[in-house]
Amino acid sequence: MIAARNYSPLFWGIAGGLGIGIIFYLIQSWGMQSWSSPIYQFQYRWYFILPLIIGFGIQTGLFRAIHLQARHGGGGTMAASGGVSATAMLGCCAHNLVTLLPLLGASGAAIFLSAYQKQIFLISIAFVIAGIIYMWRKYYKITHLQNNLCRH
């Protein structure tokens, strides 16, 4: 049996951000059918993409911190807000599949995603921020509860 490693939330946050960045790059490469186009896309839209990557990394670190606190008597609460970030990144990356959607019979979706790209980015960022706030509150409640239990 392999022993579980107890990496810090900071490690998990950085790994999560790098991981979602790589996934983002690969989805764009597939959708744009080019290895260099995602780099130009990032340079052009970095102010939308970077907050999503950083936000996902923060959520991953918070998730790990909550897990460690809950495992050590923090009330057993586990936040499951990873779905928020996954949904945000899918919404963010979906516009890159515009060239493939007509082949899949989804021309209407291709037009919609192309026309509302900025709005999709903004909604995705709002979801990531909401996920961070949700997870921060969970972390605060667990640590606050744990501190109160230790005092009594």
N, C-alpha and C positions, 0 to 999 in steps of 0.2 A: 504494500500500500504506500502511496506517495503522501508524504506529510504536507499539510496545507501551510502555505507561507503567509505570514502576517505582515504584508506590505502596508505601508502607511497610506492614509487617504490621499496625501500629496502624490505619491507614486501612482495610485489608481487614477487620480485626476489627470495627471500628465499622460498616462497610458491611454485613458479614454479619449482625450483630446486628439492625440496622435492617431489613434485607431479610427476615429470618425473622420479625421482629415484624410486618411488613406482610403477609406471607403468612399468618401466624397470624390476623391480624385479618380478612383477606379470607375465609379458610376459615370462620371463626366467623360472619361476616356472612352468608355463603351458607347455612350450616347452620342458623343461628337465624332467617334471613330478616328481619334487622333490622340497621341500621347502628349503632344505639346499644347493642344487647345485648352485643356483645363488650367494650365499655367497662365495663359492669357486671360481666361475667364476669371481666375482668382485676382489677377492684377487689375482687371476692370471692375470687379464687384467685391473687392476685399472687405469693404465696410459692411457688407451684408454677410459674407461667408465667415469671416473671423469671429464675430460675436457668437455665431452658431457653434463653431468648433470650441471656443473658450467656454461657452455656456454648457456644452455637453461635458467638457472636462470637469467643470465645477460640480455638475450634477453627479458625475461618477465619483468624485472625491467625497461629496456629501453622503452619497449612498454607502460608501465604504465606512465612513465615520459613524453613520447611523448603525450599520451592521455591527461594528466593533462595540459600540456602546450598548446596543440591545443584547449582545451576546454576553456582556459582563454585567448583567442585572439591570439594564436600563428599561425594563418594562416589556420587552419582547416586541416592540413596535418596529416594523420594517416598512420603509417607504418604497413604493413601487412606481416611481415617476419616470422610470427609464422610457416608458412608452411615449411620454410627452416629447422627449428629445428625439426618439426614433421617428415619430410622426413629423416633427419639425424638419428633420433632415430629409425625410422623404419628400415633404412638400417643397423643400428648398432645391433638392436635386432633380425633381420630376421634370422641370423645364428643359433639362438637358436631354431628355428622351423624346423631345418634340420631333426629331428626325425619324425616329423609329415608330412612333405612334400611328402614323398613317399606314404603315405596313401591317400593323396589328389591328387595323380597322377602327382606330380611335382618332380620326381626324378632328372631330369636335374638341376632344381633350387637348390635342396638340395646339389648336388655335387658342383655346382658353389659357393654357399654360404659358404660351408665348406672349399673349396680350397682357396677362396679369402677373408677370414675373416679379416685379417690384413688390406688389401687394402680397404675393406668396412669401417672399423673403421677410417682409415686415410682420406678417402673421406668425411665421415660424419663429422669429426672434421673440415675439410676445409670448409664445408658448414656452420657449426655453426660459425666459425670465420668470414666468409663472411657475414653472417646474422648480427653479432654484428657490424661489420664495417658499413654495410648499415644503421642499425638502429641508430648508433652513429652519422653518418652524418645527418640523418633526425633530430635527437634531436638537434644537433648543429645548423642546419639551422633554426629550429623553434625558439630556444632561441635567436639566433643572430638576426633574423627578429623581434622578440618581443622586444629585447633591442633597436634596431634601431627605432622602432615605438614609444617607450616610450620616446626617446630623442627628437623627433620632435614634 
